[in-house]
C-alpha cells in the first residue's frame, strides 16, 4: 500500500460530480461580481482571521505559496496564541491572519517550510493516536473511516519537535479524531486530559484545542466548558468567519473561534473570495459563543 502524495490522487479517490462543476462556476461568478477593488478594501479591515488547512500535498505547494504571498501584502501574520489573546484583550488594530492545520499529516511539513519563508506561525492540531503511526493497515482504516481520504502518512514526534523549533505551535485535536457529539461527557473529559498530557510530554505546554469535524452540531456548551475546565486556553471550530471585537474584548471562555478552511488546490480567485466574503459578513456577535 502506497501513501497518497498528491491532491490529484485525492480527487480520483472522491471522483468528480456535477455538483463540483456547478460549484466551480458559482465561485467564478461570485468572485468576478465582488471585484478586486472590493476584495482589497475588505482585506484592509482590522480583524483577526483564522485560516486552516488539512493538507499541503506536493502538487498544492505552489498554489499555497502564491496564496500566502498574496495575503502577506496586506496582512500581518501572527501566532494562534497571539490571535486568541488579541480577541480576548480587544487589541485588534489592523488586519491579522493566523494559520492552523488539523489532523497531523506528514505533508504539513511542506506547509511549514512555506510559512517559514513568510515568518508565519502555524498551530498544528494533532491526534496523539496517529503520531508515529506506521502500521499501514491502521492508517488506511483511519483515513478511510474517519477522514474519508486515501491513506496519507502522519507526522512523527520528531516532526513535531522540528515544528516547535521553527516557532510553530502544537494543539490537541482529541486522541483519535472522534466526533465529540457522539461521546459521553465523561469520556470526552478523559480524552481532553489524556491528549493534553501525552502531547505535553513531547511538546511542552499545550494551550489550544480544536474539535474534530468542526460544525455546530459536532459540539455542545457542556463540551465547550470542559475544554477550559481541563486547562486549555481556546477552543476552535471549523465554522467559517472572521473576527472583529471592540476594545473590551471577549472573555476567553466565551470566544467562539471561527476558521476558514482553505484547500490550496482551489483556484486563487476562489480562495480570495472566501477570505473577503468572511470579512464582509463578520460582526462582533459572531465571535461570541452561540450555545
KOLBA-845582 format. One line per field, with one value per atom (N, C-alpha, C): residue in one letter; atom name; y, x, z; residue number from 1. Coordinates in steps of 0.05 Angstrom, whole numbers, plus 5000, padded with zeros to 4 digits. Each point is the difference from the previous one (the first is absolute). Layout:
REM KOLBA-845582
code: c(A ...);
site: c(CA ...);
c2: c(Y ...);
c1: c(X ...);
c3: c(Z ...);
pos: c(NUM ...);
REM end
This chain:
REM KOLBA-845582
code: c(X X X X X X X X X X X X X X X X X X X X X X X X X X X X X X X X X X X X X X X X X X X X X X X X X X X X X X X X X X X X X X X X X X X X X X X X X X X X X X X X X X X X X X X X X X X X X X X X X X X X X X X X X X X X X X X X X X X X X X X X X X X X X X X X X X X X X X X X X X X X X X X X X X X X X X X X X X X X X X X X X X X X X X X X X X X X X X X X X X X X X X X X X X X X X X X X X X X X X X X X X X X X X X X X X X X X X X X X X X X X X X X X X X X X X X X X X X X X X X X X X X X X X X X X X X X X X X X X X X X X X X X X X X X X X X X X X X X X X X X X X X X X X X X X X X X X X X X X X X X X X X X X X X X X X X X X X X X X X X X X X X X X X X X X X X X X X X X X X X X X X X X X X X X X X X X X X X X X X X X X X X X X X X X X X X X X X X X X X X X X X X X X X X X X X X X X X X X X X X X X X X X X X X X X X X X X X X X X X X X X X X X X X X X X X X X X X X X X X X X X X X X X X X X X X X X X X X X X X X X X X X X X X X X X X X X X X X X X X X X X X X X X X X X X X X X X X X X X X X X X X X X X X X X X X X X X X X X X X X X X X X X X X X X X X X X X X X X X X X X X X X X X X X X X X X X X X X X X X X X X X X X X X X X X X X X X X X X X X X X X X X X X X X X X X X X X X X X X X X X X X X X X X X X X X X X X X X X X X X X X X X X X X X X X X X X X X X X X X X X X X X X X X X X X X X X X X X X X X X X X X X X X X X X X X X X X X X X X X X X X X X X X X X X X X X X X X X X X X X X X X X X X X X X X X X X X X X X X X X X X X X X X X X X X X X X X X X X X X X X X X X X X X X X X X X X X X X X X X X X X X X X X X X X X X X X X X X X X X X X X X X X X X X X X X X X X X X X X X X X X X X X X X X X X X X X X X X X X X X X X X X X X X X X X X X X X X X X X X X X X X X X X X X X X X X X X X X X X X X X X X X X X X X X X X X X X X);
site: c(N CA C N CA C N CA C N CA C N CA C N CA C N CA C N CA C N CA C N CA C N CA C N CA C N CA C N CA C N CA C N CA C N CA C N CA C N CA C N CA C N CA C N CA C N CA C N CA C N CA C N CA C N CA C N CA C N CA C N CA C N CA C N CA C N CA C N CA C N CA C N CA C N CA C N CA C N CA C N CA C N CA C N CA C N CA C N CA C N CA C N CA C N CA C N CA C N CA C N CA C N CA C N CA C N CA C N CA C N CA C N CA C N CA C N CA C N CA C N CA C N CA C N CA C N CA C N CA C N CA C N CA C N CA C N CA C N CA C N CA C N CA C N CA C N CA C N CA C N CA C N CA C N CA C N CA C N CA C N CA C N CA C N CA C N CA C N CA C N CA C N CA C N CA C N CA C N CA C N CA C N CA C N CA C N CA C N CA C N CA C N CA C N CA C N CA C N CA C N CA C N CA C N CA C N CA C N CA C N CA C N CA C N CA C N CA C N CA C N CA C N CA C N CA C N CA C N CA C N CA C N CA C N CA C N CA C N CA C N CA C N CA C N CA C N CA C N CA C N CA C N CA C N CA C N CA C N CA C N CA C N CA C N CA C N CA C N CA C N CA C N CA C N CA C N CA C N CA C N CA C N CA C N CA C N CA C N CA C N CA C N CA C N CA C N CA C N CA C N CA C N CA C N CA C N CA C N CA C N CA C N CA C N CA C N CA C N CA C N CA C N CA C N CA C N CA C N CA C N CA C N CA C N CA C N CA C N CA C N CA C N CA C N CA C N CA C N CA C N CA C N CA C N CA C N CA C N CA C N CA C N CA C N CA C N CA C N CA C N CA C N CA C N CA C N CA C N CA C N CA C N CA C N CA C N CA C N CA C N CA C N CA C N CA C N CA C N CA C N CA C N CA C N CA C N CA C N CA C N CA C N CA C N CA C N CA C N CA C N CA C N CA C N CA C N CA C N CA C N CA C N CA C N CA C N CA C N CA C N CA C N CA C N CA C N CA C N CA C N CA C N CA C N CA C N CA C N CA C N CA C N CA C N CA C N CA C N CA C N CA C N CA C N CA C N CA C N CA C N CA C N CA C N CA C N CA C N CA C N CA C N CA C N CA C N CA C N CA C N CA C N CA C N CA C N CA C N CA C N CA C N CA C N CA C N CA C N CA C N CA C N CA C N CA C N CA C N CA C N CA C N CA C N CA C N CA C N CA C N CA C N CA C N CA C N CA C N CA C N CA C N CA C N CA C N CA C N CA C N CA C N CA C N CA C N CA C N CA C N CA C N CA C N CA C N CA C N CA C N CA C N CA C);
c2: c(4976 5024 5025 5017 5025 5023 5019 5024 5019 5014 5021 5024 5010 5023 5024 4997 5023 5004 5025 5005 4988 4996 4987 4972 4986 4974 5002 5020 5005 5004 5016 5005 4975 4983 4974 4983 5001 4984 5008 5026 5010 5001 5003 5003 5028 5006 5027 4998 5017 4999 5025 5000 5023 5023 4994 5020 5015 4986 5013 5020 4992 5017 5026 4996 5024 5018 4988 5015 5017 4989 5015 5024 4996 5022 5021 4992 5019 5017 4988 5015 5018 4991 5018 5025 4996 5022 5019 4988 5017 5016 4988 5014 5023 4996 5022 5022 4993 5020 5017 4987 5015 5021 4992 5018 5003 5005 5002 5024 5023 5024 4994 4987 4993 4981 4980 4981 5014 5018 5014 5018 5012 5017 4983 4976 4982 4990 4993 4991 5020 5026 5021 5004 4987 5005 4986 5015 4988 4976 4978 4976 4979 4978 4976 4978 4989 4980 4974 4979 4974 4984 4992 4983 4973 4979 4974 4981 4980 4980 4973 4979 4973 4989 5008 4988 5020 4998 5014 4978 4988 4979 5013 4982 5010 5018 4992 5016 5024 5005 5023 5022 4993 5018 5026 5000 5024 5019 4988 5016 5011 4984 5010 5023 4999 5022 5025 4998 5023 5013 4984 5011 5013 4988 5011 5027 5000 5025 5022 4994 5020 5011 4983 5010 5016 4993 5014 5029 5007 5028 5018 4990 5018 4991 4979 4990 4996 5001 4991 4972 4982 4973 4999 4987 4997 4971 4992 4973 4996 4975 4993 5012 4998 5011 5030 5014 5029 5008 4984 5006 4998 4978 4997 5022 5007 5021 5027 5006 5025 5002 4978 5001 5002 4987 5001 5028 5012 5026 5024 4995 5022 5017 4988 5015 4993 5002 4994 5026 5009 5026 5000 4976 4998 4973 4994 4974 4979 4980 4979 4973 4983 4973 4980 4979 4978 4974 4982 4975 4977 4980 4975 4977 4976 4976 4978 4983 4978 4973 4980 4972 4989 5018 4990 4984 5006 4987 5008 4981 5005 5022 5003 5022 5028 5002 5026 5012 4983 5011 5017 4994 5016 5028 5000 5026 5016 4987 5013 5014 4985 5012 5025 5000 5024 5022 4994 5021 5012 4984 5010 5022 4998 5020 5027 5000 5025 5007 4988 5005 4996 4979 4994 4976 5002 4978 4985 4974 4983 4983 4996 4981 4974 4979 4974 4983 4997 4984 4971 4983 4973 4980 4975 4979 4982 4997 4984 4971 4989 4972 4996 5021 4997 5009 5014 5008 4975 4998 4976 4975 5002 4977 4990 4975 4988 4977 4988 4977 5009 4991 5010 4992 4977 4992 5018 5007 5018 5028 5008 5026 5001 4978 4998 5001 4985 4999 5027 5013 5026 5021 5002 5020 4994 4975 4992 5005 4994 5002 5027 5012 5025 5025 4997 5024 4998 4976 4995 5009 4990 5007 4974 5000 4978 5000 4979 4999 5022 5015 5023 4996 5004 4997 5022 4992 5019 5008 5022 5010 4982 5004 4986 5020 4990 5019 5017 4989 5016 5023 4995 5021 5022 4993 5021 5016 4987 5014 5020 4991 5018 5024 4996 5023 5019 4990 5017 5016 4987 5014 5023 4996 5021 5022 4998 5021 4996 4976 4993 4990 4996 4990 4973 4985 4975 5002 4990 4999 4973 4995 4974 5000 4977 4996 4974 4994 4976 4977 4979 4977 4988 4995 4985 5009 5027 5012 4989 4998 4991 5024 4996 5020 5004 5023 5005 4998 5006 4999 4971 4980 4973 4988 5016 4991 5008 4983 5008 5022 5019 5022 4990 4979 4989 4989 4987 4990 5022 5022 5022 5014 5003 5012 4983 4974 4983 5003 5002 5004 5026 5021 5027 4999 4987 4999 4982 4978 4981 5012 5012 5011 5023 5016 5022 4989 4980 4989 4988 4984 4987 5020 5020 5020 5016 5006 5016 4985 4974 4984 5003 5005 5002 5028 5018 5026 5024 4995 5022 5009 5024 5010 4999 4990 4999 5018 5022 5021 4997 4988 5003 4973 5000 4977 5007 4981 5003 4974 5003 4975 4989 4973 4987 5007 5002 5005 5028 5013 5028 5014 4985 5012 5007 5016 5007 4974 4981 4976 4979 5006 4981 5007 5020 5009 5009 5008 5010 5019 5014 5019 4985 4977 4984 4991 4992 4991 5024 5023 5024 5007 4999 5007 4980 4975 4980 5007 5011 5007 5019 5020 5019 4989 4983 4987 4983 4988 4982 5014 5027 5015 5012 4998 5012 5030 5016 5029 5007 4982 5007 4975 5004 4978 5009 4987 5008 4982 5013 4986 4999 4989 5002 5015 5017 5017 5024 5006 5022 5027 5019 5027 5013 5026 5015 5016 5012 5012 5029 5016 5027 5003 5013 5005 5029 5010 5027 4999 5023 5002 4984 4993 4985 4971 4990 4973 4980 4975 4978 4982 4992 4981 4975 4990 4977 4976 4995 4977 5006 5023 5007 5004 4997 5005 4977 5005 4980 5004 4984 5003 4988 5016 4992 4997 4981 4996 4995 5012 4995 4979 4978 4979 5008 4994 5004 4974 4995 4978 5012 4997 5014 4994 4977 4993 5016 5014 5016 5024 5011 5024 5022 5016 5022 5020 5004 5019 4990 4974 4988 5004 4996 5004 5029 5018 5029 5006 4989 5005 4991 4976 4989 5019 5009 5017 5027 5012 5026 4997 4979 4996 4997 4987 4998 5027 5016 5027 5017 4997 5015 4993 4976 4991 4999 5009 4998 5020 4993 5018 4993 5019 4993 4977 4998 4978 4973 4999 4975 4988 5016 4990 4989 5002 4992 4972 4984 4972 5001 4985 5001 4980 4982 4979 5011);
c1: c(5017 4983 5018 4996 5015 4984 5014 4987 4993 4978 4992 5018 5011 5019 4991 4978 4990 4970 4991 4972 4985 5014 4987 4990 5016 4991 4975 4999 4976 4975 5004 4977 4991 5019 4992 4986 5008 4988 4971 4995 4973 4983 5013 4986 4989 4993 4989 4971 4984 4971 4991 4975 4988 4998 4997 4999 5026 5023 5026 5002 4990 5000 4984 4976 4983 5013 5012 5014 5022 5015 5022 4990 4978 4988 4990 4987 4988 5022 5022 5022 5014 5003 5011 4982 4974 4981 5001 4999 5000 5026 5022 5025 5002 4990 4999 4982 4976 4981 5010 5015 5011 5020 5018 5020 5024 5023 5025 5001 4988 5001 4985 4977 4985 5015 5013 5016 5022 5015 5022 4991 4976 4989 4993 4990 4992 5025 5021 5025 5012 4995 5012 4987 4977 4985 5014 5003 5012 4983 5014 4986 5021 4990 5016 4987 5015 4989 5016 4985 5012 4996 5022 4999 5012 4988 5011 4998 5017 5002 5003 4995 5006 5025 5006 5022 5011 5026 5013 5016 4988 5013 5021 5016 5021 4989 4977 4989 4983 5000 4986 5020 5025 5020 5002 5001 5003 4975 4976 4976 4998 5009 5000 5019 5023 5019 4990 4987 4989 4979 4983 4980 5012 5020 5013 5013 5014 5013 4980 4978 4979 4990 4994 4989 5021 5026 5021 5002 4990 5001 4983 4978 4981 4993 5014 4994 5026 4996 5022 4994 5019 4997 5008 4983 5006 4994 5010 4995 4972 4992 4973 4997 5020 4998 4997 5015 4997 4972 4990 4973 4979 5001 4980 5003 5024 5005 4990 5003 4990 4970 4986 4971 4991 5014 4993 5005 5022 5008 4989 4987 4989 5021 5022 5022 5002 4977 4999 5002 5024 5004 5009 5002 5008 4991 5003 4993 5021 4991 5018 4990 5019 4993 5016 4987 5014 4993 5020 4997 4998 4984 4999 4995 5005 4996 4989 4983 4988 5010 5001 5003 5029 5020 5028 5012 4992 5012 5030 5016 5028 5005 4982 5004 4996 4992 4999 5028 5020 5027 5006 4987 5003 4988 4977 4987 5019 5012 5017 5023 5012 5023 4992 4976 4991 4994 4985 4993 5025 5021 5025 5011 4997 5012 4986 4976 4985 4997 5017 5000 4972 4987 4972 5000 4987 4998 4974 5000 4976 4996 4975 4994 4990 5015 4993 4985 4974 4982 5002 5010 5006 4986 4999 4988 5023 5005 5022 5000 4976 4999 5011 5002 5011 5029 5010 5028 5018 5020 5017 4986 4976 4985 5013 5009 5013 4985 4982 4985 4982 5007 4986 4970 4994 4972 4984 5012 4986 4997 5021 4998 4978 4999 4979 4973 4996 4974 4992 5020 4995 4992 5016 4995 4974 4994 4976 4975 5000 4976 4996 5022 4997 5005 5015 5006 4988 4991 4990 5021 5024 5023 5016 5016 5018 5022 5016 5020 5021 5004 5019 5019 5025 5020 4996 5003 4997 5028 5000 5025 5010 5025 5013 5004 5008 5007 5023 5019 5023 4991 4980 4989 4989 4985 4988 5022 5021 5022 5012 5003 5011 4982 4974 4981 5002 5002 5003 5026 5022 5025 4998 4984 4997 4981 4988 4983 4970 4992 4972 4989 4974 4986 4987 4996 4986 4975 4978 4975 4987 4980 4986 4976 4995 4977 4985 5001 4991 5020 4997 5019 4999 4976 4998 4978 4996 4982 4971 4991 4972 4981 4976 4980 4989 5005 4994 4970 4983 4971 4991 5016 4993 5013 5014 5014 4985 5001 4990 5019 4989 5017 5023 4996 5021 5023 4992 5020 5015 4986 5013 5019 4992 5018 5026 4997 5023 5018 4988 5014 5016 4987 5014 5024 4997 5022 5022 4993 5021 5015 4986 5014 5018 4991 5017 5025 4996 5023 5021 4990 5019 5015 4985 5013 5020 4994 5018 5025 4998 5024 5021 4990 5018 5005 4980 5000 4999 4999 4998 4971 4995 4973 4982 4976 4980 4976 4998 4980 4973 5001 4977 4989 4973 4985 4982 4998 4981 4984 4974 4984 4996 5000 4999 4974 5002 4978 4989 5002 4997 4973 4979 4974 4986 4979 4985 4990 4990 4987 5020 5026 5020 5009 4987 5009 4976 5005 4979 5012 4982 5009 5015 4989 5013 5028 5003 5026 5019 4990 5016 5011 4983 5008 5022 4998 5020 5028 5001 5025 5016 4986 5013 5004 4982 5003 5025 5007 5023 5026 5000 5024 5008 4983 5006 4992 5013 4995 4981 4995 4983 4988 4978 4986 4992 5010 4996 4980 4984 4981 5010 4982 5005 4978 4986 4979 5012 4992 5013 4994 5019 4995 5026 4999 5022 4992 5020 4995 5007 4981 5006 4986 5014 4989 5006 4984 5006 5022 5006 5023 4996 4975 4995 5009 5002 5007 4978 5007 4981 5012 4985 5011 5010 5022 5013 4980 4984 4982 4974 4998 4976 5008 5025 5009 4995 4985 4993 5018 5021 5020 4990 4996 4993 5025 5001 5023 4991 5013 4994 5019 4988 5016 5009 5025 5011 5011 4995 5013 5017 5026 5018 4997 4987 4996 4977 4984 4979 5012 4984 5009 5006 5021 5007 4977 4985 4978 4978 4997 4980 5009 5026 5011 4997 5006 4997 4971 4982 4971 4992 5008 4992 5010 5025 5010 4985 4996 4986 4971 4987 4972 4997 5019 4999 5003 5018 5003 4975 4988 4975 4978 4999 4977 5007 5024 5007 4985 4996 4987 5011 4999 5008 4985 4975 4983 5010 5012 5009 5024 5013 5022 4993 4974 4991 4987 5006 4989 4970 4989 4971 4984 5013 4985 4985);
c3: c(5000 5000 5000 4981 4998 5012 5012 5011 4977 5004 4981 5004 4978 5001 4984 4985 4984 5004 4996 5001 4977 4978 4977 5007 5017 5010 5017 5016 5017 4983 4979 4982 4986 4992 4988 5020 5025 5021 5004 5000 5004 4974 4978 4975 4996 4976 4994 4993 5013 4997 4985 4990 4987 5020 5025 5021 5002 4997 5000 4976 4978 4976 5005 5011 5006 5021 5020 5021 4988 4982 4987 4985 4985 4985 5019 5021 5019 5013 5008 5013 4980 4975 4979 4998 4999 4997 5024 5024 5025 5003 4992 5002 4981 4975 4980 5009 5010 5009 5023 5018 5023 4990 4982 4989 5017 4987 5015 5018 4993 5017 5026 4998 5025 5017 4988 5015 5015 4986 5013 5023 4996 5022 5024 4995 5022 5014 4985 5012 5019 4994 5017 5027 5004 5025 5023 5023 5024 5009 5006 5008 5008 5011 5003 4983 4981 4982 5003 5008 5004 4974 4987 4976 5007 4990 5006 4976 5000 4979 5013 4984 5010 4987 4976 4985 4980 4995 4978 4986 4980 4984 4982 4987 4982 4979 4988 4978 5010 5026 5012 5009 5002 5012 4985 4974 4984 5005 4999 5004 5028 5019 5028 5004 4988 5003 4986 4978 4986 5018 5014 5017 5025 5012 5023 4992 4978 4991 4995 4988 4995 5026 5019 5026 5015 4997 5014 4992 4977 4990 5017 5011 5014 5028 5010 5027 5016 5026 5018 5010 4997 5010 5029 5016 5029 5008 5023 5009 5010 5003 5011 5027 5017 5027 5000 4983 4997 4991 4981 4989 5021 5016 5021 5020 5008 5020 4990 4975 4989 5002 4994 5002 5029 5018 5028 5012 4991 5011 4984 4977 4984 4987 4991 4987 4971 4986 4971 4985 4993 4989 4971 4987 4972 4990 4974 4990 5008 5016 5008 4989 4993 4992 5016 5009 5014 4986 4999 4986 5019 4993 5015 4981 5010 4983 5018 4989 5015 4989 5018 4993 4999 4998 5003 4978 4975 4977 4997 4991 4995 4980 4981 4980 5011 5025 5013 5003 4998 5001 4976 4977 4976 5006 5013 5007 5019 5020 5019 4985 4981 4986 4985 4989 4985 5020 5021 5020 5013 5004 5011 4983 4974 4982 5003 5012 5003 5030 5016 5029 5012 4991 5009 5017 5023 5019 4994 5006 4996 5025 5008 5022 4987 5005 4989 5020 4995 5018 4992 5019 4993 5020 4991 5016 5009 5026 5010 4989 4995 4991 4972 4984 4973 4998 5020 4999 5003 4982 5000 4990 4990 4990 4974 5000 4976 4988 5014 4990 4977 4976 4976 5000 5010 5001 5019 5022 5019 4988 4986 4987 4979 4984 4980 5012 5022 5013 5012 5013 5012 4979 4979 4979 4985 4996 4985 5016 5026 5016 5014 5009 5015 4983 4978 4984 4972 4992 4973 4980 5004 4983 4994 4979 4996 5022 5003 5021 4997 5021 5000 5024 4996 5021 5022 5025 5022 5010 5015 5012 5023 5007 5022 5023 5023 5022 4993 4984 4991 4982 4984 4982 5017 5021 5018 5014 5008 5013 4980 4975 4980 4996 4999 4997 5023 5024 5024 4998 4992 4997 4980 4980 4979 5009 5024 5010 4997 4992 4997 5027 5001 5024 4995 5021 4998 5018 4989 5015 4999 5017 5001 4982 4988 4982 5009 5026 5013 4995 5014 4998 4973 4989 4975 4981 4999 4981 5003 5024 5004 5001 4990 5000 5028 5011 5029 5005 4980 5004 5005 4993 5005 5024 5016 5024 5025 5021 5026 5011 5015 5010 5017 5015 5017 4982 4978 4981 4986 4993 4988 5019 5025 5020 5002 5001 5002 4976 4976 4975 5001 5009 5001 5018 5023 5019 4989 4989 4990 4976 4981 4977 5008 5018 5010 5014 5017 5015 4981 4981 4982 4982 4990 4983 5016 5025 5016 5008 5001 5006 4977 4976 4977 4991 5004 4987 5019 5026 5019 5002 5012 5005 4975 5004 4978 5008 4986 5007 4985 4976 4982 4992 4995 4993 4976 4981 4978 4998 5000 5001 4972 4997 4974 4985 4974 4981 5002 5022 5003 4995 4994 4995 5026 4999 5024 5014 4983 5011 5010 4999 5009 5029 5012 5026 5016 5026 5017 5021 5014 5020 5023 5008 5021 4991 4975 4990 4999 4992 4999 5028 5019 5028 5010 4992 5008 4989 4976 4988 5019 5011 5017 5028 5009 5026 5001 4978 4999 4993 4999 4998 4973 4980 4974 5001 4983 4999 4977 4981 4978 4988 4986 4986 4973 4979 4972 4986 4982 4984 4971 4983 4971 4987 5015 4990 4987 4975 4985 5014 4996 5011 5008 5005 5009 5025 5013 5027 5002 5010 5008 5027 5019 5027 5008 5019 5010 5021 5011 5019 5025 5007 5024 4997 4975 4996 5007 5000 5006 5021 5021 5019 4986 5008 4987 4998 5020 5000 4986 4987 4984 4970 4994 4973 4981 4979 4980 4976 4998 4979 4974 4981 4973 4983 4983 4982 4972 4981 4972 4989 4991 4987 4973 4994 4973 4989 4975 4986 4979 5002 4983 4970 4994 4972 4987 5017 4989 4984 4982 4985 5020 4994 5017 5003 4978 5002 5019 5002 5018 5029 5005 5027 5008 4982 5006 5006 4986 5004 5028 5008 5026 5023 4998 5020 5001 4977 4998 5010 4992 5008 5030 5013 5029 5014 4988 5011 4996 4977 4994 5020 5009 5016 5030 5008 5029 5016 5026 5019 5028 5019 5027 5012 4993 5011 4991 4976 4989 5014 5018 5015 5027 5007 5026 4999 5019 5002 4997 4980 4994 5017 5014 5014 5024);
pos: c(1 1 1 2 2 2 3 3 3 4 4 4 5 5 5 6 6 6 7 7 7 8 8 8 9 9 9 10 10 10 11 11 11 12 12 12 13 13 13 14 14 14 15 15 15 16 16 16 17 17 17 18 18 18 19 19 19 20 20 20 21 21 21 22 22 22 23 23 23 24 24 24 25 25 25 26 26 26 27 27 27 28 28 28 29 29 29 30 30 30 31 31 31 32 32 32 33 33 33 34 34 34 35 35 35 36 36 36 37 37 37 38 38 38 39 39 39 40 40 40 41 41 41 42 42 42 43 43 43 44 44 44 45 45 45 46 46 46 47 47 47 48 48 48 49 49 49 50 50 50 51 51 51 52 52 52 53 53 53 54 54 54 55 55 55 56 56 56 57 57 57 58 58 58 59 59 59 60 60 60 61 61 61 62 62 62 63 63 63 64 64 64 65 65 65 66 66 66 67 67 67 68 68 68 69 69 69 70 70 70 71 71 71 72 72 72 73 73 73 74 74 74 75 75 75 76 76 76 77 77 77 78 78 78 79 79 79 80 80 80 81 81 81 82 82 82 83 83 83 84 84 84 85 85 85 86 86 86 87 87 87 88 88 88 89 89 89 90 90 90 91 91 91 92 92 92 93 93 93 94 94 94 95 95 95 96 96 96 97 97 97 98 98 98 99 99 99 100 100 100 101 101 101 102 102 102 103 103 103 104 104 104 105 105 105 106 106 106 107 107 107 108 108 108 109 109 109 110 110 110 111 111 111 112 112 112 113 113 113 114 114 114 115 115 115 116 116 116 117 117 117 118 118 118 119 119 119 120 120 120 121 121 121 122 122 122 123 123 123 124 124 124 125 125 125 126 126 126 127 127 127 128 128 128 129 129 129 130 130 130 131 131 131 132 132 132 133 133 133 134 134 134 135 135 135 136 136 136 137 137 137 138 138 138 139 139 139 140 140 140 141 141 141 142 142 142 143 143 143 144 144 144 145 145 145 146 146 146 147 147 147 148 148 148 149 149 149 150 150 150 151 151 151 152 152 152 153 153 153 154 154 154 155 155 155 156 156 156 157 157 157 158 158 158 159 159 159 160 160 160 161 161 161 162 162 162 163 163 163 164 164 164 165 165 165 166 166 166 167 167 167 168 168 168 169 169 169 170 170 170 171 171 171 172 172 172 173 173 173 174 174 174 175 175 175 176 176 176 177 177 177 178 178 178 179 179 179 180 180 180 181 181 181 182 182 182 183 183 183 184 184 184 185 185 185 186 186 186 187 187 187 188 188 188 189 189 189 190 190 190 191 191 191 192 192 192 193 193 193 194 194 194 195 195 195 196 196 196 197 197 197 198 198 198 199 199 199 200 200 200 201 201 201 202 202 202 203 203 203 204 204 204 205 205 205 206 206 206 207 207 207 208 208 208 209 209 209 210 210 210 211 211 211 212 212 212 213 213 213 214 214 214 215 215 215 216 216 216 217 217 217 218 218 218 219 219 219 220 220 220 221 221 221 222 222 222 223 223 223 224 224 224 225 225 225 226 226 226 227 227 227 228 228 228 229 229 229 230 230 230 231 231 231 232 232 232 233 233 233 234 234 234 235 235 235 236 236 236 237 237 237 238 238 238 239 239 239 240 240 240 241 241 241 242 242 242 243 243 243 244 244 244 245 245 245 246 246 246 247 247 247 248 248 248 249 249 249 250 250 250 251 251 251 252 252 252 253 253 253 254 254 254 255 255 255 256 256 256 257 257 257 258 258 258 259 259 259 260 260 260 261 261 261 262 262 262 263 263 263 264 264 264 265 265 265 266 266 266 267 267 267 268 268 268 269 269 269 270 270 270 271 271 271 272 272 272 273 273 273 274 274 274 275 275 275 276 276 276 277 277 277 278 278 278 279 279 279 280 280 280 281 281 281 282 282 282 283 283 283 284 284 284 285 285 285 286 286 286 287 287 287 288 288 288 289 289 289 290 290 290 291 291 291);
REM end
